[in-house]
Amino acid sequence: MSLAFLFPGQGSQIKGMGAEVFNRFPDLVEQANKEVGYSLSDICLEDPNSQLGQTQFTQPALYLVSYLEAQKHLEDGQSPGLAAGHSVGEFAALAFAGCMSFIDGLRMVSKRGEIMSKVSGGGMAAVIGLDVEVIRSTLTESGIDQVDLANFNSPGQIVLSGPANQIQSILTPLKDAGSRMVVPLKVSGAFHSRMMQSPANEFENFLKDFSFSNPNFPVYSNVEASPYQSADAIAPLLVSQIHSSVLWSDTIIRMRNDGADEFLECGPGNVLSKLLRQIP
């Protein structure tokens, strides 16, 4: 049986994050700030210009904090046997597993956040307490044809993604269909939907300049809900992840089947820890 590290995604960011680890790893913090060309650590700690909620800053900020928290746990004697990250969290998981350097991972998430932030007009909403097939049929019956099922976070929480006007139009039909809650998310785009195809293409070209290594322990892909099989699979799956569904519930089930009996969330908040209790 094994300890699994989990790395959170966008939405987990909070002002003040990183306070416990920045002083412990000052060299890595300095490298990160130098690489991005601004004080990423100040954005995490103080957010003086209200940038933490903007995708191009959120993603590298989460990467930095999550990677350093994992390093702290490792130094404290907690060594993972496997790992997974939710959306952008997958980059921290892969970097921590040795698939790329800390700085290369930061370069990747900085570019990812930059290109994803350029797609406007999208929105997302979390549907709570409604079966996935009912969600699909409600979308069809309502004539909503451009909204995708983006995140399968747990059996009772599915996140929809697509044009903001269609997300708004489906809120009431989903409530009428029996959803316990439908919560519009505070995001700047329609992540993990077909609206992200153009950023995915740009990111594919960007990743051509990087090389990857096999992970030191199993890291699970959002797209396939299974471990990466080789270094060659990393770039294609990270590209697909931008516009594909996050199969988080299936990922956790697979990790448990593969021997994970303890999970440790490496990053701000406890979103993933709460989801664990909802996944049988």
ABEGO torsion letter per residue (X at the ends): XBBBBBBBBBGABBBGBGAAAAAABAAAAAAAAAAAGBBAAAAAAAGAAGAAABAAAAAAAAAAAAAAAAAAAAAAGBBBABBBBBEAAAAAAAAAAGABBAAAAAAAAAAAAAAAAABBGBBBBBBBGBBAAAAAAAAAAAGBAABBBABBABAABBBBBEBAAAAAAAAAAAAAAGBABBBBBBBABBBGBAAAAAAAAAAAAAAAABBBBBBABBBBBAAAGBBBABAAAAAAAAAAAAABBBBAAAAAAAAAAAGBABBBBBEBEAAAAAAAAABX
